[in-house]
Amino acid sequence: MGMKMDLDRYFGKTPATLEEIRRRVMFALDRHPLCRGIEFDVVSMPRNRKSNWTVTLQAVAPDAVWEASDIVADIQEAYELAAAA
């Protein structure tokens, strides 16, 4: 059991719908003062070694680009787009 838990911790991502991921990204961006109000969209994409979804950011202030990218990367490490039923 310990081995399975270790593998899940390193490789397991929580499946989520596009809407769930969109909500998580929105809440995370809104928590950061520089990133509040950023317009974005969550887009599914073919799986690469990191993720099967990405975020397109629009109208991001230059001083918020790094923070917004870091926030999105953290969420990508935790969630994968669930296969459509």
N, CA, C and O atoms as a GROMACS GRO file, in nm:
protein
  340
    1MET      N    1   0.082  -0.120   0.000
    1MET     CA    2   0.000   0.000   0.000
    1MET      C    3   0.087   0.127   0.000
    1MET      O    4   0.053   0.225  -0.067
    2GLY      N    5   0.196   0.125   0.073
    2GLY     CA    6   0.283   0.241   0.078
    2GLY      C    7   0.335   0.278  -0.059
    2GLY      O    8   0.342   0.396  -0.093
    3MET      N    9   0.372   0.178  -0.140
    3MET     CA   10   0.423   0.205  -0.274
    3MET      C   11   0.317   0.271  -0.359
    3MET      O   12   0.347   0.366  -0.432
    4LYS      N   13   0.193   0.223  -0.352
    4LYS     CA   14   0.085   0.282  -0.431
    4LYS      C   15   0.063   0.428  -0.390
    4LYS      O   16   0.044   0.514  -0.476
    5MET      N   17   0.065   0.456  -0.262
    5MET     CA   18   0.045   0.593  -0.217
    5MET      C   19   0.158   0.683  -0.267
    5MET      O   20   0.132   0.796  -0.307
    6ASP      N   21   0.281   0.633  -0.265
    6ASP     CA   22   0.393   0.712  -0.315
    6ASP      C   23   0.375   0.742  -0.464
    6ASP      O   24   0.397   0.854  -0.508
    7LEU      N   25   0.335   0.640  -0.541
    7LEU     CA   26   0.315   0.662  -0.685
    7LEU      C   27   0.204   0.763  -0.708
    7LEU      O   28   0.217   0.849  -0.796
    8ASP      N   29   0.096   0.754  -0.632
    8ASP     CA   30  -0.012   0.850  -0.648
    8ASP      C   31   0.035   0.992  -0.614
    8ASP      O   32  -0.004   1.088  -0.680
    9ARG      N   33   0.118   1.002  -0.514
    9ARG     CA   34   0.164   1.135  -0.475
    9ARG      C   35   0.250   1.196  -0.586
    9ARG      O   36   0.242   1.315  -0.613
   10TYR      N   37   0.332   1.112  -0.650
   10TYR     CA   38   0.421   1.166  -0.753
   10TYR      C   39   0.356   1.173  -0.890
   10TYR      O   40   0.385   1.265  -0.967
   11PHE      N   41   0.271   1.080  -0.924
   11PHE     CA   42   0.217   1.073  -1.059
   11PHE      C   43   0.068   1.094  -1.066
   11PHE      O   44   0.016   1.131  -1.172
   12GLY      N   45  -0.004   1.072  -0.957
   12GLY     CA   46  -0.149   1.080  -0.961
   12GLY      C   47  -0.198   1.223  -0.964
   12GLY      O   48  -0.156   1.307  -0.884
   13LYS      N   49  -0.285   1.250  -1.058
   13LYS     CA   50  -0.349   1.381  -1.063
   13LYS      C   51  -0.497   1.359  -1.042
   13LYS      O   52  -0.551   1.254  -1.076
   14THR      N   53  -0.563   1.458  -0.985
   14THR     CA   54  -0.705   1.448  -0.963
   14THR      C   55  -0.778   1.478  -1.094
   14THR      O   56  -0.757   1.585  -1.152
   15PRO      N   57  -0.863   1.387  -1.141
   15PRO     CA   58  -0.941   1.417  -1.262
   15PRO      C   59  -1.044   1.526  -1.232
   15PRO      O   60  -1.105   1.527  -1.125
   16ALA      N   61  -1.061   1.616  -1.326
   16ALA     CA   62  -1.158   1.725  -1.309
   16ALA      C   63  -1.213   1.764  -1.446
   16ALA      O   64  -1.148   1.745  -1.548
   17THR      N   65  -1.334   1.818  -1.445
   17THR     CA   66  -1.392   1.864  -1.570
   17THR      C   67  -1.332   2.000  -1.606
   17THR      O   68  -1.269   2.066  -1.523
   18LEU      N   69  -1.353   2.041  -1.732
   18LEU     CA   70  -1.306   2.174  -1.773
   18LEU      C   71  -1.362   2.282  -1.680
   18LEU      O   72  -1.291   2.374  -1.641
   19GLU      N   73  -1.490   2.268  -1.644
   19GLU     CA   74  -1.553   2.369  -1.558
   19GLU      C   75  -1.489   2.371  -1.419
   19GLU      O   76  -1.468   2.478  -1.362
   20GLU      N   77  -1.459   2.253  -1.365
   20GLU     CA   78  -1.394   2.248  -1.232
   20GLU      C   79  -1.255   2.310  -1.238
   20GLU      O   80  -1.216   2.386  -1.149
   21ILE      N   81  -1.180   2.280  -1.343
   21ILE     CA   82  -1.046   2.338  -1.357
   21ILE      C   83  -1.058   2.489  -1.374
   21ILE      O   84  -0.982   2.565  -1.313
   22ARG      N   85  -1.152   2.533  -1.457
   22ARG     CA   86  -1.173   2.677  -1.479
   22ARG      C   87  -1.200   2.748  -1.346
   22ARG      O   88  -1.145   2.855  -1.319
   23ARG      N   89  -1.284   2.685  -1.262
   23ARG     CA   90  -1.317   2.745  -1.132
   23ARG      C   91  -1.193   2.752  -1.042
   23ARG      O   92  -1.171   2.852  -0.975
   24ARG      N   93  -1.115   2.645  -1.040
   24ARG     CA   94  -0.995   2.645  -0.956
   24ARG      C   95  -0.895   2.752  -1.000
   24ARG      O   96  -0.836   2.821  -0.917
   25VAL      N   97  -0.877   2.764  -1.131
   25VAL     CA   98  -0.786   2.867  -1.183
   25VAL      C   99  -0.836   3.006  -1.145
   25VAL      O  100  -0.759   3.091  -1.102
   26MET      N  101  -0.966   3.028  -1.162
   26MET     CA  102  -1.024   3.159  -1.130
   26MET      C  103  -1.002   3.194  -0.983
   26MET      O  104  -0.958   3.304  -0.952
   27PHE      N  105  -1.034   3.100  -0.894
   27PHE     CA  106  -1.016   3.127  -0.751
   27PHE      C  107  -0.869   3.152  -0.716
   27PHE      O  108  -0.837   3.240  -0.637
   28ALA      N  109  -0.780   3.073  -0.777
   28ALA     CA  110  -0.637   3.088  -0.748
   28ALA      C  111  -0.586   3.223  -0.797
   28ALA      O  112  -0.511   3.291  -0.727
   29LEU      N  113  -0.626   3.262  -0.918
   29LEU     CA  114  -0.582   3.392  -0.970
   29LEU      C  115  -0.640   3.506  -0.886
   29LEU      O  116  -0.571   3.605  -0.859
   30ASP      N  117  -0.764   3.493  -0.846
   30ASP     CA  118  -0.829   3.599  -0.768
   30ASP      C  119  -0.765   3.617  -0.630
   30ASP      O  120  -0.776   3.725  -0.571
   31ARG      N  121  -0.700   3.513  -0.579
   31ARG     CA  122  -0.633   3.524  -0.448
   31ARG      C  123  -0.505   3.606  -0.457
   31ARG      O  124  -0.457   3.657  -0.356
   32HIS      N  125  -0.448   3.620  -0.577
   32HIS     CA  126  -0.322   3.693  -0.591
   32HIS      C  127  -0.352   3.836  -0.635
   32HIS      O  128  -0.417   3.857  -0.737
   33PRO      N  129  -0.305   3.935  -0.560
   33PRO     CA  130  -0.340   4.075  -0.590
   33PRO      C  131  -0.310   4.117  -0.734
   33PRO      O  132  -0.388   4.190  -0.795
   34LEU      N  133  -0.198   4.072  -0.790
   34LEU     CA  134  -0.162   4.112  -0.926
   34LEU      C  135  -0.246   4.041  -1.032
   34LEU      O  136  -0.255   4.088  -1.146
   35CYS      N  137  -0.306   3.929  -0.996
   35CYS     CA  138  -0.371   3.844  -1.096
   35CYS      C  139  -0.522   3.854  -1.096
   35CYS      O  140  -0.590   3.788  -1.175
   36ARG      N  141  -0.576   3.937  -1.007
   36ARG     CA  142  -0.723   3.949  -1.001
   36ARG      C  143  -0.778   4.002  -1.131
   36ARG      O  144  -0.723   4.096  -1.189
   37GLY      N  145  -0.886   3.942  -1.178
   37GLY     CA  146  -0.954   3.993  -1.296
   37GLY      C  147  -0.891   3.954  -1.428
   37GLY      O  148  -0.936   4.000  -1.533
   38ILE      N  149  -0.787   3.869  -1.426
   38ILE     CA  150  -0.728   3.824  -1.552
   38ILE      C  151  -0.832   3.741  -1.627
   38ILE      O  152  -0.897   3.654  -1.569
   39GLU      N  153  -0.846   3.768  -1.755
   39GLU     CA  154  -0.935   3.686  -1.837
   39GLU      C  155  -0.856   3.567  -1.889
   39GLU      O  156  -0.741   3.580  -1.931
   40PHE      N  157  -0.919   3.451  -1.887
   40PHE     CA  158  -0.849   3.330  -1.930
   40PHE      C  159  -0.950   3.229  -1.981
   40PHE      O  160  -1.070   3.243  -1.961
   41ASP      N  161  -0.899   3.128  -2.047
   41ASP     CA  162  -0.983   3.016  -2.085
   41ASP      C  163  -0.903   2.888  -2.063
   41ASP      O  164  -0.782   2.886  -2.084
   42VAL      N  165  -0.971   2.784  -2.023
   42VAL     CA  166  -0.908   2.652  -2.007
   42VAL      C  167  -0.937   2.573  -2.134
   42VAL      O  168  -1.051   2.564  -2.179
   43VAL      N  169  -0.831   2.518  -2.192
   43VAL     CA  170  -0.842   2.450  -2.321
   43VAL      C  171  -0.786   2.309  -2.310
   43VAL      O  172  -0.675   2.290  -2.260
   44SER      N  173  -0.864   2.211  -2.356
   44SER     CA  174  -0.810   2.075  -2.356
   44SER      C  175  -0.712   2.063  -2.472
   44SER      O  176  -0.724   2.134  -2.572
   45MET      N  177  -0.614   1.974  -2.458
   45MET     CA  178  -0.515   1.953  -2.563
   45MET      C  179  -0.467   1.810  -2.554
   45MET      O  180  -0.487   1.743  -2.453
   46PRO      N  181  -0.402   1.762  -2.661
   46PRO     CA  182  -0.346   1.626  -2.652
   46PRO      C  183  -0.249   1.620  -2.535
   46PRO      O  184  -0.176   1.715  -2.507
   47ARG      N  185  -0.248   1.506  -2.468
   47ARG     CA  186  -0.161   1.492  -2.351
   47ARG      C  187  -0.014   1.506  -2.391
   47ARG      O  188   0.032   1.446  -2.488
   48ASN      N  189   0.057   1.587  -2.314
   48ASN     CA  190   0.202   1.589  -2.326
   48ASN      C  191   0.256   1.532  -2.195
   48ASN      O  192   0.179   1.478  -2.116
   49ARG      N  193   0.384   1.544  -2.171
   49ARG     CA  194   0.434   1.478  -2.050
   49ARG      C  195   0.388   1.547  -1.922
   49ARG      O  196   0.397   1.488  -1.814
   50LYS      N  197   0.339   1.670  -1.931
   50LYS     CA  198   0.294   1.740  -1.811
   50LYS      C  199   0.144   1.739  -1.791
   50LYS      O  200   0.097   1.719  -1.678
   51SER      N  201   0.068   1.759  -1.897
   51SER     CA  202  -0.075   1.781  -1.876
   51SER      C  203  -0.153   1.755  -2.003
   51SER      O  204  -0.096   1.738  -2.111
   52ASN      N  205  -0.287   1.753  -1.991
   52ASN     CA  206  -0.373   1.740  -2.108
   52ASN      C  207  -0.467   1.860  -2.119
   52ASN      O  208  -0.571   1.854  -2.183
   53TRP      N  209  -0.427   1.971  -2.053
   53TRP     CA  210  -0.501   2.096  -2.067
   53TRP      C  211  -0.406   2.212  -2.048
   53TRP      O  212  -0.299   2.197  -1.989
   54THR      N  213  -0.446   2.326  -2.098
   54THR     CA  214  -0.366   2.446  -2.080
   54THR      C  215  -0.459   2.564  -2.058
   54THR      O  216  -0.581   2.553  -2.072
   55VAL      N  217  -0.401   2.677  -2.025
   55VAL     CA  218  -0.478   2.798  -2.003
   55VAL      C  219  -0.427   2.905  -2.098
   55VAL      O  220  -0.306   2.927  -2.109
   56THR      N  221  -0.520   2.972  -2.165
   56THR     CA  222  -0.483   3.089  -2.244
   56THR      C  223  -0.518   3.211  -2.161
   56THR      O  224  -0.631   3.227  -2.115
   57LEU      N  225  -0.420   3.297  -2.141
   57LEU     CA  226  -0.438   3.417  -2.060
   57LEU      C  227  -0.454   3.537  -2.153
   57LEU      O  228  -0.378   3.553  -2.248
   58GLN      N  229  -0.553   3.621  -2.125
   58GLN     CA  230  -0.572   3.743  -2.202
   58GLN      C  231  -0.562   3.864  -2.111
   58GLN      O  232  -0.598   3.858  -1.993
   59ALA      N  233  -0.514   3.973  -2.168
   59ALA     CA  234  -0.510   4.101  -2.095
   59ALA      C  235  -0.439   4.086  -1.960
   59ALA      O  236  -0.492   4.127  -1.857
   60VAL      N  237  -0.320   4.029  -1.963
   60VAL     CA  238  -0.242   4.014  -1.840
   60VAL      C  239  -0.143   4.129  -1.831
   60VAL      O  240  -0.068   4.155  -1.924
   61ALA      N  241  -0.145   4.198  -1.718
   61ALA     CA  242  -0.046   4.305  -1.698
   61ALA      C  243   0.093   4.243  -1.697
   61ALA      O  244   0.112   4.133  -1.645
   62PRO      N  245   0.192   4.314  -1.755
   62PRO     CA  246   0.329   4.258  -1.761
   62PRO      C  247   0.383   4.212  -1.626
   62PRO      O  248   0.455   4.113  -1.618
   63ASP      N  249   0.348   4.285  -1.518
   63ASP     CA  250   0.399   4.246  -1.386
   63ASP      C  251   0.325   4.127  -1.325
   63ASP      O  252   0.361   4.081  -1.217
   64ALA      N  253   0.222   4.078  -1.394
   64ALA     CA  254   0.146   3.963  -1.341
   64ALA      C  255   0.173   3.835  -1.418
   64ALA      O  256   0.128   3.728  -1.378
   65VAL      N  257   0.246   3.844  -1.529
   65VAL     CA  258   0.264   3.727  -1.616
   65VAL      C  259   0.331   3.610  -1.543
   65VAL      O  260   0.283   3.497  -1.552
   66TRP      N  261   0.439   3.637  -1.470
   66TRP     CA  262   0.510   3.528  -1.402
   66TRP      C  263   0.424   3.464  -1.295
   66TRP      O  264   0.418   3.342  -1.284
   67GLU      N  265   0.356   3.548  -1.215
   67GLU     CA  266   0.272   3.494  -1.108
   67GLU      C  267   0.158   3.410  -1.165
   67GLU      O  268   0.131   3.301  -1.115
   68ALA      N  269   0.092   3.461  -1.268
   68ALA     CA  270  -0.019   3.388  -1.328
   68ALA      C  271   0.029   3.255  -1.385
   68ALA      O  272  -0.038   3.153  -1.369
   69SER      N  273   0.144   3.255  -1.451
   69SER     CA  274   0.199   3.132  -1.509
   69SER      C  275   0.232   3.031  -1.399
   69SER      O  276   0.206   2.911  -1.415
   70ASP      N  277   0.289   3.078  -1.289
   70ASP     CA  278   0.321   2.988  -1.177
   70ASP      C  279   0.194   2.928  -1.116
   70ASP      O  280   0.190   2.809  -1.085
   71ILE      N  281   0.092   3.010  -1.100
   71ILE     CA  282  -0.035   2.962  -1.043
   71ILE      C  283  -0.093   2.852  -1.132
   71ILE      O  284  -0.135   2.747  -1.084
   72VAL      N  285  -0.096   2.878  -1.264
   72VAL     CA  286  -0.150   2.780  -1.357
   72VAL      C  287  -0.066   2.652  -1.354
   72VAL      O  288  -0.122   2.542  -1.355
   73ALA      N  289   0.066   2.664  -1.350
   73ALA     CA  290   0.154   2.546  -1.348
   73ALA      C  291   0.127   2.461  -1.223
   73ALA      O  292   0.126   2.338  -1.231
   74ASP      N  293   0.105   2.525  -1.110
   74ASP     CA  294   0.075   2.450  -0.987
   74ASP      C  295  -0.055   2.371  -1.002
   74ASP      O  296  -0.062   2.256  -0.959
   75ILE      N  297  -0.155   2.432  -1.062
   75ILE     CA  298  -0.283   2.362  -1.079
   75ILE      C  299  -0.268   2.249  -1.181
   75ILE      O  300  -0.328   2.142  -1.166
   76GLN      N  301  -0.187   2.272  -1.285
   76GLN     CA  302  -0.164   2.166  -1.384
   76GLN      C  303  -0.096   2.045  -1.322
   76GLN      O  304  -0.120   1.932  -1.364
   77GLU      N  305  -0.012   2.067  -1.222
   77GLU     CA  306   0.055   1.955  -1.155
   77GLU      C  307  -0.043   1.873  -1.072
   77GLU      O  308  -0.019   1.755  -1.046
   78ALA      N  309  -0.153   1.935  -1.030
   78ALA     CA  310  -0.246   1.868  -0.941
   78ALA      C  311  -0.367   1.807  -1.012
   78ALA      O  312  -0.424   1.709  -0.963
   79TYR      N  313  -0.406   1.864  -1.126
   79TYR     CA  314  -0.531   1.821  -1.190
   79TYR      C  315  -0.510   1.784  -1.336
   79TYR      O  316  -0.432   1.846  -1.408
   80GLU      N  317  -0.580   1.679  -1.377
   80GLU     CA  318  -0.582   1.645  -1.518
   80GLU      C  319  -0.727   1.651  -1.564
   80GLU      O  320  -0.820   1.632  -1.486
   81LEU      N  321  -0.743   1.679  -1.692
   81LEU     CA  322  -0.877   1.688  -1.748
   81LEU      C  323  -0.934   1.546  -1.759
   81LEU      O  324  -0.874   1.458  -1.821
   82ALA      N  325  -1.049   1.526  -1.697
   82ALA     CA  326  -1.112   1.395  -1.698
   82ALA      C  327  -1.159   1.364  -1.841
   82ALA      O  328  -1.201   1.453  -1.915
   83ALA      N  329  -1.151   1.239  -1.877
   83ALA     CA  330  -1.198   1.197  -2.009
   83ALA      C  331  -1.348   1.221  -2.018
   83ALA      O  332  -1.423   1.192  -1.925
   84ALA      N  333  -1.390   1.273  -2.129
   84ALA     CA  334  -1.533   1.301  -2.148
   84ALA      C  335  -1.612   1.170  -2.144
   84ALA      O  336  -1.572   1.070  -2.204
   85ALA      N  337  -1.722   1.173  -2.073
   85ALA     CA  338  -1.801   1.050  -2.058
   85ALA      C  339  -1.881   1.023  -2.186
   85ALA      O  340  -1.954   0.924  -2.193
   0.00000   0.00000   0.00000
